[in-house]
Amino acid sequence: MPVFSKGKPVRFEVQSADALSDVTEKMNSERDTVNETLFTLLMTLTGRSSAIKPGPYDIRAGESPYRVMQKLSNGIFAVESVTIIEGWTFHQMRKAIDAHPALKHETAGLTDAELMKKLGIEHTHGEGLFYPDTYQFKQDGSDLRIYEQAHKILLKKLDTLWESRDPSLPYQSSYEALIMASIIEKETGHSKDRAMIAGVFINRLKKGMRLQTDPTVIYGMGERYDGKIHKADLLRDTPYNTYTRKGLPPTPIALPGKAALDAAFNPAQTDALYFVAKGDGTSVFSNNLDDHNKAVEQYILKK
């Protein structure tokens, strides 16, 4: 029979000096979680009354007294989590980590460059260098550990893809492939279009054409971006303006996820050189400028 059937988890902290009676009292401090007499008997008869591990615990709806006993005696501590979203910028990642109430904030006052140095990362710009995922940690765990895990996972995935890459891809380093993946991540969330968009960008790089991708322009605008790109923005030169400069921008522009990384290393085999968003999350691809202009007229100018 479960300790309780619904409601929020009961959170409590066991100290090293706590007796079993102290533990059961803490378990029942918020609500009647367990029958103290029966739970004490269970712990005693199974020989686990003196095996309780100090640390943070939670008891969730639907768990049995036996499961609670297992947690206490095996040190199955309560965990918190923080989720880093694909396509976020590094600034957004830092903001989410800084705001998490269960983390120990050791990096909040550091500049990006100082954080990179503390992590032992050679780049001073953190964009793209952390893998978006959900990371678990114990209460008051160091935020530095989240960055370490996210960077380590990103490097592992990137190294695996780099080792098995097609040598004809126009990347001089895995970092350039990461830059491409970040652009793909920001260009589309439609799974079927990622490889095609990668194919277009690869074709343009090989031909020496400018990438002409809006997300890089937006990134280069920074706080000047007001939700719209104006003609002046396309003409204003920045290191990230792929309308005024050939090749890839100097750094990633976001945190790419697995699908975008896969697309960057496995682009579609296509002759397409252009694409335009249709407005429904998908894109239409063209092999020549005439067809592209027709698509622009159909999906952009007639809106």
C-alpha positions as CSV (number, residue, x, y, z in Angstrom):
1,M,0.0,0.0,0.0
2,P,1.5,3.4,-1.0
3,V,2.5,5.9,1.7
4,F,0.1,8.4,0.0
5,S,-1.7,8.4,-3.3
6,K,-1.4,11.9,-4.6
7,G,0.1,15.3,-4.0
8,K,3.6,16.9,-4.1
9,P,6.6,14.9,-3.0
10,V,7.7,15.1,0.6
11,R,11.2,16.5,0.8
12,F,13.4,16.1,3.9
13,E,17.1,16.0,4.9
14,V,18.7,13.2,7.0
15,Q,21.6,14.3,9.1
16,S,24.4,11.9,10.2
17,A,23.4,12.1,13.8
18,D,19.7,11.4,13.2
19,A,18.1,8.4,14.9
20,L,15.3,6.4,13.1
21,S,12.8,8.3,15.2
22,D,14.2,11.6,14.0
23,V,13.9,10.4,10.4
24,T,10.3,9.3,10.7
25,E,9.5,12.6,12.4
26,K,11.0,14.5,9.5
27,M,9.1,12.3,7.0
28,N,5.8,13.3,8.7
29,S,6.6,17.0,9.3
30,E,4.6,18.1,6.2
31,R,1.9,15.5,6.2
32,D,1.1,12.0,7.5
33,T,3.5,10.2,5.2
34,V,4.1,6.9,7.1
35,N,2.8,5.1,10.2
36,E,5.8,5.7,12.5
37,T,5.3,2.4,14.5
38,L,4.9,0.2,11.4
39,F,7.7,1.8,9.5
40,T,10.0,1.5,12.5
41,L,9.1,-2.1,12.8
42,L,9.8,-2.7,9.0
43,M,13.2,-1.0,9.3
44,T,14.1,-3.0,12.4
45,L,13.0,-6.4,11.2
46,T,15.0,-6.0,7.9
47,G,18.1,-4.9,9.8
48,R,18.2,-1.5,8.1
49,S,17.4,0.8,11.0
50,S,21.1,1.6,11.5
51,A,21.9,1.7,7.7
52,I,20.2,5.0,6.9
53,K,22.5,7.2,4.7
54,P,22.5,11.0,5.5
55,G,21.4,13.2,2.6
56,P,18.4,14.8,0.9
57,Y,15.4,12.5,0.1
58,D,12.0,12.8,-1.4
59,I,9.0,10.5,-1.1
60,R,6.7,10.5,-4.0
61,A,3.0,9.7,-4.4
62,G,2.5,6.0,-5.1
63,E,5.7,4.8,-3.4
64,S,5.5,1.9,-0.9
65,P,7.0,1.9,2.6
66,Y,9.4,-0.7,1.3
67,R,10.6,1.6,-1.5
68,V,11.1,4.4,1.1
69,M,13.1,2.0,3.2
70,Q,15.3,1.2,0.1
71,K,15.9,4.8,-0.5
72,L,17.0,5.5,3.0
73,S,19.3,2.5,3.3
74,N,20.8,2.7,-0.1
75,G,21.2,6.4,-0.2
76,I,18.9,7.0,-3.2
77,F,18.9,10.7,-2.8
78,A,16.4,13.3,-4.1
79,V,17.6,14.9,-7.3
80,E,16.9,18.2,-9.0
81,S,17.1,18.9,-12.7
82,V,17.8,21.7,-15.1
83,T,16.8,21.6,-18.7
84,I,18.9,23.3,-21.4
85,I,16.8,23.7,-24.6
86,E,18.1,23.1,-28.1
87,G,18.5,26.4,-30.0
88,W,19.1,28.4,-26.8
89,T,22.0,30.8,-26.8
90,F,24.7,30.5,-24.3
91,H,23.3,33.6,-22.6
92,Q,20.0,31.8,-22.2
93,M,21.7,28.8,-20.8
94,R,23.5,30.8,-18.2
95,K,20.4,32.7,-17.3
96,A,18.5,29.4,-16.6
97,I,21.3,28.0,-14.5
98,D,21.8,31.2,-12.6
99,A,18.0,31.2,-11.8
100,H,17.8,27.6,-10.5
101,P,17.1,27.8,-6.8
102,A,18.5,24.3,-6.0
103,L,22.0,24.9,-7.5
104,K,25.0,26.2,-5.7
105,H,25.9,29.2,-7.8
106,E,29.7,29.3,-8.2
107,T,29.7,30.9,-11.6
108,A,27.0,33.6,-11.5
109,G,29.5,36.5,-11.2
110,L,31.9,35.3,-13.8
111,T,32.2,36.7,-17.3
112,D,31.9,34.2,-20.2
113,A,35.6,34.3,-20.7
114,E,36.3,33.7,-17.0
115,L,33.9,30.7,-17.0
116,M,35.6,29.2,-20.0
117,K,39.0,29.5,-18.3
118,K,37.6,27.9,-15.1
119,L,36.3,25.0,-17.2
120,G,39.6,24.7,-19.0
121,I,38.1,25.5,-22.4
122,E,40.3,27.1,-24.9
123,H,37.6,29.3,-26.4
124,T,36.6,32.5,-24.7
125,H,33.2,32.5,-26.4
126,G,30.9,29.8,-24.9
127,E,28.3,29.7,-27.7
128,G,27.5,26.2,-28.9
129,L,30.0,24.4,-26.7
130,F,27.4,22.8,-24.3
131,Y,25.0,20.0,-25.2
132,P,21.3,20.8,-24.6
133,D,19.7,18.2,-22.4
134,T,18.2,17.7,-19.0
135,Y,20.9,17.4,-16.2
136,Q,20.2,16.0,-12.8
137,F,22.0,17.0,-9.6
138,K,21.6,16.8,-5.8
139,Q,20.3,19.8,-3.8
140,D,23.0,22.5,-3.6
141,G,25.1,20.8,-6.3
142,S,27.6,23.1,-8.0
143,D,26.4,24.8,-11.2
144,L,30.0,24.4,-12.5
145,R,29.3,20.7,-12.6
146,I,26.4,21.2,-15.0
147,Y,28.6,23.2,-17.4
148,E,31.3,20.4,-17.1
149,Q,28.8,17.7,-18.0
150,A,27.2,19.6,-20.8
151,H,30.6,20.4,-22.4
152,K,32.0,16.9,-22.0
153,I,28.9,15.4,-23.7
154,L,29.1,17.9,-26.5
155,L,32.8,17.1,-27.2
156,K,32.1,13.3,-27.1
157,K,29.3,13.6,-29.7
158,L,31.3,16.0,-31.8
159,D,34.4,13.9,-31.8
160,T,32.5,10.8,-32.8
161,L,30.9,12.6,-35.7
162,W,34.2,14.1,-36.8
163,E,36.0,10.8,-36.8
164,S,33.4,9.2,-39.1
165,R,32.8,12.3,-41.4
166,D,32.8,12.4,-45.1
167,P,36.2,13.9,-46.1
168,S,34.6,15.9,-48.9
169,L,32.7,18.1,-46.3
170,P,34.2,21.6,-46.4
171,Y,35.0,21.8,-42.7
172,Q,38.5,22.6,-41.6
173,S,37.8,21.5,-38.0
174,S,35.0,20.0,-35.9
175,Y,34.4,23.5,-34.6
176,E,33.4,24.7,-38.0
177,A,31.0,21.7,-38.2
178,L,29.6,22.9,-34.9
179,I,29.1,26.4,-36.3
180,M,27.2,24.9,-39.2
181,A,25.0,22.7,-36.8
182,S,24.1,25.8,-34.8
183,I,22.9,27.6,-38.0
184,I,20.8,24.6,-39.0
185,E,19.4,24.5,-35.5
186,K,18.2,28.1,-35.8
187,E,17.0,27.8,-39.4
188,T,14.4,25.1,-38.9
189,G,12.7,22.9,-36.3
190,H,11.3,20.6,-39.0
191,S,13.1,17.3,-38.9
192,K,12.7,16.5,-42.6
193,D,14.2,19.8,-43.7
194,R,17.4,19.8,-41.6
195,A,19.5,17.6,-43.9
196,M,18.3,19.5,-47.0
197,I,19.2,22.9,-45.4
198,A,22.6,21.4,-44.5
199,G,22.9,20.3,-48.1
200,V,22.1,23.8,-49.4
201,F,24.7,25.4,-47.1
202,I,27.4,22.9,-48.0
203,N,26.8,23.5,-51.7
204,R,27.0,27.3,-51.2
205,L,30.3,26.9,-49.2
206,K,31.8,24.7,-51.9
207,K,30.9,27.2,-54.6
208,G,32.2,30.2,-52.6
209,M,28.7,31.7,-52.3
210,R,27.6,33.6,-49.3
211,L,25.4,31.6,-46.9
212,Q,22.9,34.5,-46.6
213,T,21.1,33.1,-43.5
214,D,19.0,35.3,-41.4
215,P,19.7,33.7,-38.0
216,T,23.4,34.7,-38.2
217,V,22.4,38.3,-38.9
218,I,20.1,38.3,-36.0
219,Y,22.8,36.9,-33.7
220,G,25.2,39.7,-34.9
221,M,22.5,42.3,-34.2
222,G,22.4,41.3,-30.5
223,E,20.1,43.5,-28.5
224,R,19.3,45.7,-31.5
225,Y,17.1,42.9,-32.8
226,D,13.5,43.9,-32.3
227,G,11.8,40.9,-33.9
228,K,12.3,42.0,-37.5
229,I,15.3,42.2,-39.9
230,H,15.4,45.4,-41.9
231,K,17.2,46.1,-45.2
232,A,19.8,48.2,-43.2
233,D,20.5,45.2,-41.0
234,L,21.3,43.0,-44.1
235,L,23.7,45.7,-45.3
236,R,25.4,46.5,-41.9
237,D,28.5,44.5,-41.8
238,T,29.2,42.4,-38.7
239,P,31.3,39.2,-38.2
240,Y,28.0,37.3,-38.3
241,N,26.5,38.9,-41.3
242,T,26.5,36.1,-43.9
243,Y,25.0,38.5,-46.5
244,T,28.1,40.7,-46.5
245,R,30.7,38.0,-45.7
246,K,31.6,34.7,-47.3
247,G,32.0,31.5,-45.3
248,L,30.9,30.6,-41.8
249,P,30.6,33.1,-39.0
250,P,33.4,33.1,-36.4
251,T,31.5,31.1,-33.7
252,P,28.3,29.1,-33.3
253,I,25.1,31.1,-32.9
254,A,23.2,28.7,-30.6
255,L,23.4,25.4,-28.8
256,P,22.7,22.7,-31.4
257,G,21.0,19.5,-30.5
258,K,21.6,16.0,-31.8
259,A,19.4,16.3,-34.9
260,A,21.2,19.5,-36.1
261,L,24.6,18.0,-35.4
262,D,23.7,14.9,-37.4
263,A,22.5,17.1,-40.3
264,A,25.7,19.1,-40.3
265,F,27.7,15.9,-40.8
266,N,25.2,14.1,-43.0
267,P,23.8,16.7,-45.4
268,A,21.3,15.7,-48.1
269,Q,22.8,15.0,-51.5
270,T,21.1,17.8,-53.5
271,D,21.8,20.4,-56.2
272,A,19.7,22.9,-54.3
273,L,21.3,26.3,-53.6
274,Y,18.3,28.2,-52.2
275,F,15.4,27.7,-49.8
276,V,12.6,29.8,-48.4
277,A,10.4,29.3,-45.5
278,K,6.8,28.5,-46.4
279,G,5.3,29.8,-43.1
280,D,4.2,26.4,-41.8
281,G,7.6,25.4,-40.4
282,T,8.8,23.8,-43.7
283,S,10.8,25.1,-46.5
284,V,10.8,25.0,-50.3
285,F,14.1,24.3,-52.0
286,S,15.3,25.6,-55.4
287,N,18.3,24.7,-57.7
288,N,18.4,28.1,-59.4
289,L,17.7,31.7,-58.7
290,D,14.7,32.0,-61.0
291,D,12.9,29.2,-59.2
292,H,13.9,30.7,-55.8
293,N,12.6,34.1,-56.8
294,K,9.3,32.5,-57.7
295,A,9.2,30.8,-54.3
296,V,9.9,34.1,-52.6
297,E,7.1,35.7,-54.4
298,Q,4.7,32.9,-53.6
299,Y,5.5,32.5,-49.9
300,I,7.0,35.8,-48.8
301,L,5.9,38.7,-51.0
302,K,2.2,37.7,-51.2
303,K,1.8,37.5,-47.4
